[in-house]
Amino acid sequence: MNPVIQLDKVNLARGAFRLDVPSFSAQPGRVIGLVGRNGAGKTTLLQVIAGLLRPDAGSVRVCGVCPFGDVVPARQQLAYMTDTQTVLPLPIGALTQALAAFYPSWDQALAERLLPRFELSPDRNPRQLSKGEGTRLRLVLAMAYKPTVLLLDEPSTGLDVVYRRAMLESVLEVVRDPSRTVIVSSHDVADLERIADHVVVMKEGRIVADAPIDELVTDGRSLEQLLVEGA
């Protein structure tokens, strides 16, 4: 089976920080938990995969295409969600319908199911939303076009326990299709333990562990303990 994400000999320098990934791949159907201390390189890695940061050297392939050279086909198959993304100031219902024109796989029925799950009214304008509500809207938009690769960068920021549970359930709903893969970067490692089947640990711009979660979290050792030990 071909990987949906493949990085080879990727290097990127930003000031004193350096991302160095000799090799990384992700197979279809995985939920990957991406963990590491602040500054470890998690967001940088996700932005490279998403085609938002071009590495200084190396190869990046997502769903068989380069996210820098084949921008349109890459963006049609990949969603990157962070709570700082700009959202068009349209009523939410109109926004979901407008986005449907850009993504062939957009599932309006799924969007309409997710909005009440996250207590978002189609009549609300994104400018009227609180930070937590904005995060919930961005999650809905990222999941509704059913991307092959879903990248979530701290998706539980500002979410209480009820909405975190809704987010986790929604992520699992997305990956019921075995062709899809999700990478979730989060400091809420307990949440990751509930949904991730694979874990990637980063430290100082490098991947220091990359394995199924049941190989890394054993003998009563939690994912949080693994992070502390590997830091």
C-alpha positions as CSV (number, residue, x, y, z in Angstrom):
1,M,0.0,0.0,0.0
2,N,1.4,3.4,-1.0
3,P,1.8,6.0,1.8
4,V,-0.5,9.1,1.6
5,I,2.4,11.2,3.0
6,Q,6.0,10.7,2.2
7,L,8.9,13.0,3.3
8,D,12.5,12.3,2.3
9,K,15.6,14.2,3.4
10,V,13.6,17.2,4.4
11,N,15.5,20.1,6.0
12,L,14.3,23.6,6.8
13,A,16.1,26.3,8.8
14,R,14.3,29.3,10.4
15,G,16.7,31.3,12.5
16,A,18.1,29.1,15.2
17,F,15.5,26.4,14.6
18,R,16.1,23.5,12.2
19,L,13.7,20.9,11.0
20,D,15.5,17.7,10.0
21,V,13.4,14.8,8.8
22,P,15.4,12.1,7.0
23,S,12.3,10.0,6.3
24,F,8.7,10.0,7.4
25,S,5.6,8.3,5.9
26,A,2.0,7.8,6.8
27,Q,-0.2,5.0,5.6
28,P,-3.9,5.4,4.8
29,G,-6.4,4.8,7.6
30,R,-4.2,6.0,10.4
31,V,-4.9,8.4,13.2
32,I,-1.4,9.7,14.2
33,G,-0.8,11.6,17.4
34,L,2.0,14.2,17.0
35,V,3.5,15.2,20.3
36,G,6.5,17.1,21.7
37,R,7.4,20.1,23.8
38,N,6.8,23.6,22.7
39,G,9.3,24.5,20.0
40,A,9.9,20.8,19.0
41,G,8.8,21.5,15.4
42,K,5.2,20.0,15.3
43,T,3.6,23.0,13.6
44,T,6.5,23.4,11.2
45,L,6.2,19.7,10.2
46,L,2.5,20.1,9.6
47,Q,3.0,23.2,7.6
48,V,5.6,21.5,5.4
49,I,3.2,18.6,4.8
50,A,0.4,21.1,4.0
51,G,2.5,22.9,1.5
52,L,2.5,26.2,3.5
53,L,6.3,26.1,4.2
54,R,8.7,25.0,1.5
55,P,11.7,23.1,2.9
56,D,15.2,24.2,2.0
57,A,15.9,20.6,0.8
58,G,14.2,17.3,0.4
59,S,11.0,15.8,-1.1
60,V,7.4,16.1,0.1
61,R,4.6,14.1,-1.4
62,V,1.0,14.1,-0.3
63,C,-1.5,11.8,-2.1
64,G,1.2,11.3,-4.7
65,V,1.7,14.9,-5.6
66,C,4.0,17.7,-4.4
67,P,2.0,20.2,-2.3
68,F,4.2,23.1,-3.6
69,G,4.2,22.3,-7.4
70,D,0.7,20.7,-7.7
71,V,-1.1,23.1,-5.4
72,V,-4.7,22.6,-6.6
73,P,-4.8,18.8,-6.5
74,A,-2.9,18.8,-3.2
75,R,-5.3,21.3,-1.5
76,Q,-8.3,19.4,-2.8
77,Q,-7.2,16.3,-0.9
78,L,-5.6,17.9,2.2
79,A,-7.0,20.0,5.0
80,Y,-4.9,21.8,7.5
81,M,-6.7,23.3,10.6
82,T,-5.4,25.7,13.2
83,D,-7.4,28.1,15.3
84,T,-5.6,31.1,13.7
85,Q,-6.9,30.5,10.2
86,T,-8.8,33.3,8.5
87,V,-12.5,32.4,7.8
88,L,-14.6,34.4,5.3
89,P,-17.1,36.6,7.0
90,L,-20.2,35.0,5.6
91,P,-23.0,33.5,7.6
92,I,-22.0,30.0,8.4
93,G,-24.6,28.3,6.3
94,A,-23.7,30.4,3.3
95,L,-20.0,29.8,4.0
96,T,-20.4,26.0,3.8
97,Q,-22.4,26.3,0.6
98,A,-19.7,28.6,-1.0
99,L,-16.9,26.2,0.0
100,A,-18.7,23.3,-1.7
101,A,-17.9,24.9,-5.1
102,F,-14.2,24.6,-4.5
103,Y,-14.0,21.0,-3.2
104,P,-15.4,18.1,-5.3
105,S,-15.6,15.9,-2.2
106,W,-17.4,18.5,-0.1
107,D,-20.2,16.8,1.9
108,Q,-22.9,19.3,2.7
109,A,-24.9,16.7,4.6
110,L,-21.9,16.1,6.9
111,A,-21.4,19.8,7.4
112,E,-25.1,20.1,8.4
113,R,-24.7,17.2,10.9
114,L,-21.5,18.7,12.4
115,L,-22.8,22.2,12.9
116,P,-25.4,21.3,15.6
117,R,-22.9,18.8,17.2
118,F,-20.7,21.8,17.8
119,E,-23.7,24.1,18.6
120,L,-23.1,26.4,15.7
121,S,-26.0,28.2,14.1
122,P,-26.0,28.5,10.2
123,D,-27.1,32.1,10.7
124,R,-24.1,33.2,12.8
125,N,-21.3,35.2,11.3
126,P,-17.7,34.1,12.1
127,R,-16.9,37.6,13.3
128,Q,-19.5,37.1,16.1
129,L,-17.9,33.9,17.4
130,S,-15.9,33.5,20.5
131,K,-12.4,31.9,20.2
132,G,-13.8,28.5,21.2
133,E,-16.7,28.8,18.7
134,G,-14.2,29.8,16.0
135,T,-12.2,26.7,16.7
136,R,-15.3,24.6,16.4
137,L,-16.2,26.2,13.1
138,R,-12.7,25.6,11.7
139,L,-13.0,21.9,12.7
140,V,-16.3,21.6,10.8
141,L,-14.9,23.2,7.7
142,A,-11.8,21.0,7.7
143,M,-13.8,17.8,8.1
144,A,-16.8,18.6,5.8
145,Y,-15.0,18.2,2.5
146,K,-13.7,14.8,3.7
147,P,-10.1,15.2,2.8
148,T,-7.8,12.2,2.3
149,V,-5.3,13.8,4.7
150,L,-6.6,15.9,7.7
151,L,-4.0,17.8,9.7
152,L,-5.2,19.2,13.0
153,D,-2.9,21.6,14.9
154,E,-4.0,21.9,18.5
155,P,-7.7,21.4,17.6
156,S,-8.9,21.3,21.2
157,T,-7.6,24.8,22.0
158,G,-10.4,26.6,23.8
159,L,-12.7,23.6,23.8
160,D,-14.3,22.3,27.0
161,V,-14.7,18.6,27.7
162,V,-18.0,18.3,25.9
163,Y,-16.7,19.8,22.7
164,R,-13.4,17.9,22.9
165,R,-15.4,14.7,23.0
166,A,-17.4,15.9,20.0
167,M,-14.2,16.7,18.2
168,L,-12.7,13.2,18.9
169,E,-15.9,11.5,17.7
170,S,-15.9,13.6,14.6
171,V,-12.2,12.7,13.8
172,L,-13.1,9.0,14.2
173,E,-16.0,9.5,11.8
174,V,-13.7,11.0,9.2
175,V,-11.3,8.0,9.3
176,R,-13.9,5.3,9.1
177,D,-13.0,5.5,5.4
178,P,-9.8,3.4,5.4
179,S,-8.3,5.6,2.6
180,R,-8.1,8.7,4.9
181,T,-5.4,9.7,7.4
182,V,-5.5,12.1,10.3
183,I,-2.5,13.7,12.0
184,V,-3.4,15.5,15.3
185,S,-0.9,17.7,17.1
186,S,-2.0,18.3,20.6
187,H,-0.8,18.9,24.2
188,D,-3.9,17.0,25.4
189,V,-2.2,13.7,25.3
190,A,-5.0,11.9,27.1
191,D,-7.3,12.8,24.2
192,L,-4.7,11.4,21.7
193,E,-4.6,8.1,23.6
194,R,-8.3,7.7,23.0
195,I,-8.1,8.1,19.2
196,A,-4.5,7.6,17.9
197,D,-3.3,4.3,16.7
198,H,0.2,5.7,15.9
199,V,2.4,8.2,17.7
200,V,5.1,10.5,16.4
201,V,7.3,12.2,19.0
202,M,9.4,15.3,18.1
203,K,12.3,16.9,19.9
204,E,14.4,19.8,18.7
205,G,13.2,19.5,15.1
206,R,13.7,15.8,14.8
207,I,11.4,12.8,14.9
208,V,12.7,10.7,17.9
209,A,9.9,8.1,17.9
210,D,7.5,6.9,15.2
211,A,5.5,3.7,16.0
212,P,2.1,2.2,16.8
213,I,0.8,3.5,20.1
214,D,0.6,0.1,21.6
215,E,4.3,-0.4,21.1
216,L,5.2,2.9,22.8
217,V,2.6,3.0,25.5
218,T,3.2,-0.3,27.4
219,D,3.3,-1.6,31.0
220,G,1.1,1.1,32.3
221,R,3.2,3.9,30.9
222,S,1.1,6.7,29.6
223,L,1.7,8.8,26.5
224,E,2.4,11.8,28.8
225,Q,5.1,9.8,30.6
226,L,6.6,8.8,27.2
227,L,6.7,12.5,26.2
228,V,8.5,13.4,29.5
229,E,11.0,10.6,29.1
230,G,11.7,11.4,25.5
231,A,12.1,15.1,26.1
